[in-house]
Amino acid sequence: MTTGLTDIGANLLHGQFDDDRDAVLTRARQAGIERLLVTATDLDVAEASTAFVRAARARADWPRLYTTAGVHPHDAGTVPADWTATLSGLLNDDSVVAVGETGLDYHRNFSPRDIQRQVFDSHVAMACERQLPLFVHDRDSRGEVLEILARHAPDPAHVVIHCFTGGREDLDAYLEAGYFIGITGWVCDRRRGGSLRELVPAIPMNRLLIETDAPFLLPHDLPPDVLAPPRGRRNEPHFLPAIVTRLAELLDVDVCTLTEQTTSNAVRCFNLA
């Protein structure tokens, strides 16, 4: 079993986990997940997540939990007028280790692009003011995410481009900026992951982070009984070893080396204990 893993992104408060969240976390710990960052996608989720993480500290059979706090670009168009004050208050909670998930999503455009840019800009400004890491979403922004980040100049050692799915130009730009690159089960996707698999060897190991983005992006190379109903397509943190195994193959390193490096990267990026 792979041990010492850190999952830097799981949507643990998603409704798909409502019936068995405790069991999901127990399975994660049994699979070698020692640290897990809960991804907050809006202010209500962030508030619930901070309470959940605080309560979870007594559970020795679970991974050590942390959370982000922020508004996903999909939800940028529905933020209330006082959202920055609410977020600022949430960032005072010691369970919050990063501002996000925040960024731009021009693939689905669930929120108007001008609003996405305004909301993302405010997140970056707040992270810089508070000297907090950034958990960044970029889907088809064609350089606009990088432009906004560059304008504020956050410490690059504390910025992660979560669930990277861009092209070589995007990757080169983010690496040149000094950011971390988060890789999910997308790298295991038979249909969509080919281009990402080609890019993985270009990512220095000291800039690589691993995440499940559960319950999304279930790795395709899991055993057939896992992929079959009734579990369906739900991803879980305890599938993180499958992502690590695929990445180790692509990077031509052993799993233990990759585990140690990515955990060291996560601890450094998010200032984890």
C-alpha positions in Angstrom: 0.0 0.0 0.0 1.2 3.5 -0.8 1.4 5.6 2.4 2.0 9.3 3.2 -0.1 10.6 0.3 -1.6 14.1 0.2 -4.8 14.7 -1.8 -4.7 18.5 -2.4 -8.3 18.7 -3.7 -11.5 16.7 -3.0 -15.0 18.1 -3.0 -15.8 16.3 0.2 -19.0 18.2 1.0 -20.5 17.4 -2.4 -23.9 15.8 -2.1 -22.7 12.5 -3.6 -20.9 11.9 -0.2 -23.9 12.7 2.0 -24.8 9.1 2.7 -21.3 7.8 3.5 -18.9 10.7 4.1 -17.5 9.1 7.2 -16.8 5.8 5.4 -15.2 7.6 2.5 -12.7 9.3 4.9 -12.0 6.0 6.6 -11.3 4.3 3.3 -9.0 7.2 2.3 -6.9 6.8 5.5 -6.7 3.0 4.9 -5.5 3.7 1.4 -2.5 5.7 2.7 -4.0 9.3 2.5 -2.5 11.2 5.4 -3.5 14.7 4.4 -6.5 16.0 2.5 -7.6 19.4 1.4 -11.3 19.9 1.1 -12.2 22.1 -1.8 -14.7 24.9 -1.2 -16.6 26.1 -4.3 -18.8 28.8 -2.8 -19.2 30.6 0.5 -21.8 28.3 2.0 -19.6 25.3 1.2 -16.6 27.1 2.7 -18.5 27.8 6.0 -19.7 24.2 6.2 -16.2 22.9 5.4 -14.5 24.9 8.1 -16.9 23.5 10.7 -16.5 20.0 9.4 -12.7 20.2 9.4 -12.6 21.5 12.9 -14.8 18.7 14.1 -12.7 16.1 12.2 -9.6 16.8 14.2 -10.5 14.3 16.8 -10.7 11.4 14.2 -7.4 9.5 14.2 -8.9 7.1 11.6 -9.3 9.9 9.0 -6.7 11.9 7.1 -5.7 15.2 8.6 -8.1 17.6 7.0 -7.7 21.2 5.8 -9.9 23.3 3.6 -9.9 26.1 1.0 -12.3 29.0 1.0 -13.5 30.8 -2.1 -15.9 31.0 -5.0 -15.6 28.8 -8.1 -15.9 30.7 -11.4 -19.1 28.8 -12.1 -20.7 30.6 -9.1 -19.1 34.0 -9.6 -22.3 35.4 -11.1 -24.3 34.7 -8.0 -22.1 36.1 -5.3 -23.9 38.5 -2.9 -22.9 42.1 -2.6 -21.0 41.6 0.6 -19.2 38.4 -0.5 -15.7 39.8 0.1 -16.5 40.5 3.7 -17.8 37.0 4.2 -14.8 35.5 2.6 -12.5 37.7 4.6 -14.1 36.4 7.8 -13.8 32.8 6.7 -10.0 33.2 6.0 -9.6 33.9 9.7 -10.4 30.3 10.5 -7.3 28.2 11.1 -8.6 25.3 9.1 -8.4 27.4 5.9 -5.0 26.9 4.2 -5.8 28.5 0.7 -8.0 31.0 -1.1 -10.1 29.2 -3.7 -11.2 27.4 -5.6 -11.1 30.5 -7.8 -10.2 31.4 -11.4 -11.8 31.5 -14.8 -13.8 28.9 -16.7 -14.4 29.9 -20.4 -15.3 26.3 -21.3 -18.7 26.3 -19.7 -19.2 30.0 -19.1 -21.8 29.4 -16.3 -21.0 32.9 -15.1 -20.5 36.0 -17.3 -16.8 36.4 -18.2 -16.5 39.9 -16.9 -17.9 38.9 -13.5 -15.6 35.9 -13.4 -12.6 38.2 -13.9 -13.8 40.6 -11.2 -14.4 37.9 -8.7 -11.1 36.2 -9.5 -9.2 39.5 -9.2 -10.7 40.0 -5.8 -9.6 36.6 -4.6 -6.1 37.1 -5.8 -5.9 40.5 -4.1 -7.2 39.1 -0.9 -4.7 36.1 -1.0 -1.8 38.5 -1.5 -3.0 40.8 1.3 -3.4 37.8 3.7 -0.2 36.0 2.4 -2.3 32.9 1.8 -1.8 30.3 -1.0 -4.1 30.3 -4.0 -6.0 27.3 -5.4 -6.6 28.3 -9.0 -9.0 27.0 -11.7 -8.2 27.7 -15.4 -10.3 26.2 -18.1 -9.7 27.7 -21.6 -8.9 31.2 -20.3 -6.2 31.6 -23.0 -3.8 33.3 -20.7 -6.2 35.5 -18.8 -5.7 33.6 -15.5 -2.0 34.1 -15.8 -2.4 37.8 -16.6 -4.5 38.4 -13.5 -2.1 36.5 -11.3 0.9 38.4 -12.8 -0.8 41.7 -12.1 -0.9 40.9 -8.4 2.4 39.0 -8.2 1.5 36.4 -5.5 4.3 34.3 -4.1 4.7 31.7 -6.8 5.7 29.1 -4.2 2.1 29.2 -2.9 0.1 29.1 -6.1 -1.3 25.8 -7.6 -3.0 25.5 -10.9 -5.5 22.9 -9.8 -6.6 20.1 -12.2 -4.4 21.2 -15.0 -5.8 20.3 -18.4 -4.2 22.9 -20.6 -1.7 22.7 -23.5 2.0 23.0 -23.7 2.0 26.8 -24.0 -0.1 27.0 -20.8 2.1 24.6 -18.9 5.3 26.4 -20.0 3.9 29.7 -18.9 2.8 28.4 -15.5 6.1 26.7 -14.9 8.0 29.8 -15.9 5.9 31.8 -13.4 7.0 29.3 -10.7 3.6 27.8 -9.9 2.7 24.3 -8.8 0.8 22.0 -11.2 -2.1 19.9 -9.8 -2.8 16.6 -11.7 -6.0 14.6 -11.3 -7.4 11.4 -12.7 -7.7 13.3 -16.0 -4.3 11.8 -16.7 -5.9 8.3 -16.5 -8.8 9.3 -18.9 -8.6 7.1 -22.0 -10.4 9.5 -24.2 -9.4 13.0 -23.0 -6.1 12.4 -21.1 -3.8 11.7 -24.0 -2.4 15.2 -24.4 -1.9 15.5 -20.6 0.0 12.3 -20.5 2.3 13.6 -23.1 3.0 16.8 -21.1 3.5 15.2 -17.7 7.2 14.4 -18.2 7.8 18.1 -18.7 6.6 18.9 -15.2 9.5 19.0 -12.7 8.8 16.7 -9.7 9.3 19.5 -7.3 6.5 21.4 -8.9 3.9 18.6 -9.0 0.9 18.1 -6.8 -1.7 15.3 -6.9 -5.4 15.4 -6.3 -8.6 13.4 -7.0 -11.1 16.3 -7.4 -13.5 13.7 -6.0 -16.3 12.9 -6.7 -15.3 13.9 -10.2 -12.7 12.5 -12.6 -12.7 8.9 -11.6 -9.5 7.3 -13.0 -10.3 5.0 -15.9 -7.6 2.4 -15.1 -9.2 1.2 -11.9 -10.3 -2.5 -11.7 -13.5 -3.3 -13.6 -15.5 -4.1 -10.4 -14.8 -0.5 -9.1 -16.0 1.1 -12.4 -19.2 -1.0 -12.5 -22.6 -0.1 -10.9 -23.8 0.4 -8.2 -20.8 2.7 -7.4 -21.0 4.2 -10.9 -18.7 7.1 -11.8 -18.1 8.5 -8.3 -14.5 9.2 -7.5 -13.1 9.0 -4.0 -9.9 10.1 -2.3 -8.9 6.5 -1.7 -8.4 6.2 -5.5 -5.5 8.6 -5.3 -2.9 5.8 -5.5 -4.1 5.0 -9.0 -3.2 8.5 -10.1 0.2 8.3 -8.4 0.9 5.0 -10.1 0.1 6.4 -13.6 2.2 9.5 -12.9 5.2 7.4 -11.7 5.1 5.4 -14.9 5.0 8.6 -17.0 7.8 10.2 -15.1 9.8 6.9 -14.9 10.2 7.1 -11.1 9.1 4.7 -8.3 5.9 5.4 -6.5 7.5 5.9 -3.1 9.8 8.7 -4.5 6.9 10.4 -6.2 4.8 10.1 -3.0 7.5 11.7 -0.9 8.1 14.5 -3.3 4.5 15.4 -3.9 3.7 15.4 -0.2 6.8 17.6 0.5 5.5 19.9 -2.3 2.0 20.1 -0.7 3.4 20.8 2.8 5.5 23.6 1.3 2.8 25.1 -0.9 0.0 25.1 1.7 2.1 25.5 4.8 0.8 22.3 6.2 1.8 20.7 9.5 
